[in-house]
Amino acid sequence: MEEIIGERLRLSHIDNTMNEEYFSDLRICIEKFKASLQDEKLRETFERCFFNTIYTTTFFEDDGSAFVITGDIPAMWLRDSSAQVMQYLFFANECPSVRKLIKGLLKKQFEYILIDPYANAFNRTANGNGHAYDLDQQSPWVWERKFELDSLCYPLWLLTRYYQKTGDKTCLNGLFLSAFDQIIEVFRTEQNHAEKSTYYHEIYNREKRLWIGKGEPVSNCGLVWSGYRPSDDKCQYGYYLPGNMFIVAVLTKLAPIFSEALGDGTRAKICEDLAKEIQAELQRLAVVERDGKKIYALETDGLGNYNLMDDANIPNLLAMPYYEYPYIDGQVYKNTREYMLSFENPYYFEGKVLKGIGSPHTPKNRVWPLSLIIRALTSEDEAEIRECVRMLVNSTGGTGYMHEAVDKDDDTVYSRPWFAWANSLFSYMILEKSSCIKF
């Protein structure tokens, strides 16, 4: 496996050699920022992680689009690719290269959504790579066809954040409008999954417990059904609540863009109406009582069953302030945070090196750096933020990069040696919380 990863990394460097020169404007900005970081190890880790996406995973196409692989898997996830470029938004106004990258990625993402809005990961060409024998409506463009709400939310979220940062209306084009209309159609369909949806996903030659099929029964309550979590794991119950919160967050941001920037009152109202419907059901169904305290649940079927845990992959419950869910109840979120950062959460682990949230996607006793990054990003406690940064910098297994999941007692034991999402989010967090990080 290490030889395969090494070869992919070597080939990506060959294909991306122009990127180091092209992003020279961004390099100048980062040199200035690095000077504010006092700790040498932190500076080096930040620099490696910040440039990892553009130097090793980004490929500009002749049509102006940008294909961004997740790292050691040669496919582009709609979720991962959006998160992989968020740190560059800090410099979008100063750097033409960043604006080209973001708009190129959005173009590619919206093109893929129009090919298959139920897919989560895509190939660079129609080569049929990936899970080609999954039993569903597979396309040669599709690497994997797991329906996850965040796959449709992340590109829209990236667009709103890019527009708010730059005021660049060129991204609000016909391709975006077509993709938006397709996304809304899917959300509306999946509000009544059993009766209206044709989505079915069976993983070829894998145990049934790992694939969703048509899904277990859910109530038609107004929430949007999802087959899989952001971890790409099957949902226990059909309504993934952070995913529905993410929909509300994105639509709330999009409505004023449609009305004010495009004069499109029709689509603005579509956003407002759907967000209100989903939020009403989140208000009714997302909160449960545990040991006398109200907390948010991860999943429900709307029939009285709940899954009380958190998973490191984002959107999750801990990350609600990060993806800007506009209706957070402060006390309920505080209770939820305490619950999920304790052994009450079955995927919370503590060891000699790390303490944080893992995932059923990876072995027991593995902490995901993503969870520590999100913990820091959603904290106002400077001591907590610095503790998370120290754990992250000191648990790279000597590589200077973030990984997917790291053994709580031994940071040389980890998965995904080339996992650009975690690298990008780490550098985003350092930029966002730089005033708190003084070693």
Secondary structure, 3 states (H helix, E strand, C coil): CHHHHHHHHHHHHHHCHHHHHHCHHHHHHHHHHHCCCCCHHHHHHHHHHHHHHHHHCEEECCCCCEEECCECCCCEEHHHHHHHCHHHHHHCCCCHHHHHHHHHHHHHHHHHHHHCCCCCEECCCCCCCCCCCCECCCCCCEEECCCCHHHHHHHHHHHHHHHHHHCCHHHCCHHHHHHHHHHHHHHHHHCCHHHHCCCCEECCCCCHHHCCECCCCCCCCCCCCCCECCCCCECCCCEEHHHHHHHHHHHHHHHHHHHHHCCCHHHHHHHHHHHHHHHHHHHHHCEEEECCEEEECCEECCCCCEECCCCCCCCCCCCCCCCCCCCCCHHHHHHHHHHHCCCCCCCEEECCCCEEECCCCCCCCEECHHHHHHHHHCCCCHHHHHHHHHHHHCCCCCCCCCCCCEECCCCCCECCCCEHHHHHHHHHHHHHCHHHCCC
